[in-house]
């Protein structure tokens, strides 16, 4: 997959979308767990900035993928804490 993926005219981070797809396919119940959320967070923070494209992509992932309640809460808390330092 290319670096960006366009869905309904919006440009998203292709690597984050691909990671979310990998994490929800195969074994398990198809939801993003806290461990999965940690992998997504790691992928976001690797560039040491939270770009608008990454924000849009994570919003898309939150809206279009199933999360466990704990994972969603954990991710939102951690990304806010990290983004506040940038």
Residue pairs with C-beta under 8 A, 6 or more apart in sequence:
1 14
1 15
1 17
1 18
2 14
3 13
3 14
3 15
4 11
4 12
4 13
4 14
4 53
5 11
5 12
5 13
5 14
5 17
6 12
7 60
10 56
10 60
11 53
11 56
12 53
12 56
12 57
12 60
13 51
13 53
13 54
13 57
15 43
16 40
16 43
16 44
16 54
16 57
16 58
16 61
17 57
17 60
17 61
19 39
19 40
19 43
20 32
20 40
20 61
20 65
23 32
23 36
23 39
23 40
24 30
24 31
24 32
24 36
24 65
24 66
30 66
31 65
31 66
31 67
31 68
31 71
32 40
32 61
32 65
32 66
32 67
32 68
32 71
32 72
33 68
33 70
33 71
34 68
34 70
34 71
34 74
36 71
37 67
37 71
37 72
37 74
37 75
37 78
38 74
40 58
40 61
40 75
41 75
41 78
41 79
41 82
44 50
44 54
44 58
44 79
45 82
47 54
48 86
49 86
50 79
50 82
50 83
50 86
58 79
62 72
67 75
